Amino acid sequence: MLGGLLALLSAAGFAFETATARRGVVTASVVQAMAVTVPLGLPIVLLAALAFGALPALAGFPAEAIAYLAAAGVLHFVWGRYCNYRATKAMGANLVAPVQQSNMLVTLALAILILGESLTPLRILGIGFVMAGPALTYRRRETADKAAPVEATAQKMFQPRYAEGCLFSALSSTGYGISPILVRLALENRGLQASLAGGLISYVAAIAAFALVLLLLGQWRHVRALEPGAAKWFAVSGVCVAFAQMLRYMALTLAPVTVVAPIQRLSIVFRFYLSGIINPDHEMFGGRIVAATLVSLLGALALSVSTDVVQAALPLPDWARAVLGWRWP
């Protein structure tokens, strides 16, 4: 119960983080966004670790767990976040959300290859929904142009860059899809204090990796040129994502990935609502976007819900139970 509640609060935090980061990258670069949000998480997690007496738990991690947590930090906080911000800047958070549900495909593939899980009819259905969702967001430019009144051309509207946005949405899914498995491998059955200590390891690894990238690419001067207006949005985003990550690590400590992952899918519902409040002029809205979000959400839920849970919850006939019970390999 507590793990599910923490996962839900984490989903809301991630949605607010995405909406505020989207507002910032309207006028600033992705690198500038990363330079604020990545380091900002460390003092917040450190204060939480001190408050809950979690620092002694650092000594209890074996080298393998530390490696898992460090890799999860780099993949999620650096690689995944950069690609997510890049995609969001290109086509907005609402269009990114359906494509990004493909991170469940990455998690499923790793679960089959590494954890020995199986492909089921429910998961095959989920794959179909996840792949169909993004397709619903597109419409022919000619149709859109005919539908728009001439007067609307006087006002410059947000024009998404689909190719760039879809590419980086898919790339972000690799980082976001792999990291939950690494965190679960490192923190399973270790307690809430260990989850905060694990978050510290992940953040330190991410900050070190990002600082090295900035140094090698010579981006420090560009980062210092960040305008105050965008910096405020990135600061809010950094605080939100730090708390969301802490809650996520706690949830993964208390509950399995198959419980935490589907609950966190609700983030895209929160994201759509918050985008309408914070970024009404910098997002795409409409029936197609809502349909794509719902279809991809159903797909993600189907990928992560256990067949045994469905069979126990629904009064299915014997033939339906037999179909749902099929496994591969």
Summary of the structure (lengths in Angstrom):
residues: 329
radius of gyration: 20.4
end to end distance: 32.0
largest distance: 66.4
contacts: 1175
relative contact order: 0.23
helix: 80%
strand: 1%
